[in-house]
Amino acid sequence: MAQADKIKEHMEVKSSDGEHVGTVDRVEGSDRIKLTKSDAGAHAGHHHFIPLDWVDHVDAHVHLSKTSKDVSANWQHGHS
């Protein structure tokens, strides 16, 4: 996955509608991004995971192909 090597810790993650949905903690495994716990708004204290398949492109930010509503409705929750 060509996009994964461009994703770095602390990059901002933006939805397709331009909303901030999180900050990269790290790329985990070969298929998902782990977001920081402290940057999850109402969901703070829990890590959230988003599939790399959702990444549209990477520049100074990680841009997703899903809207913020779709992201928050479908991301995976974790406590690690």
Stockholm file with secondary structure:
# STOCKHOLM 1.0

chainA/1-80         MAQADKIKEHMEVKSSDGEHVGTVDRVEGSDRIKLTKSDAGAHAGHHHFIPLDWVDHVDAHVHLSKTSKDVSANWQHGHS
#=GR chainA/1-80 SS CTTGGGCCTTCEEECTTSCEEEEEEEEETTTEEEECGGGCGGGTTSEEEEEGGGEEEESSSEEESSCHHHHHHHCEEECC
#=GC SS_cons        CTTGGGCCTTCEEECTTSCEEEEEEEEETTTEEEECGGGCGGGTTSEEEEEGGGEEEESSSEEESSCHHHHHHHCEEECC
//
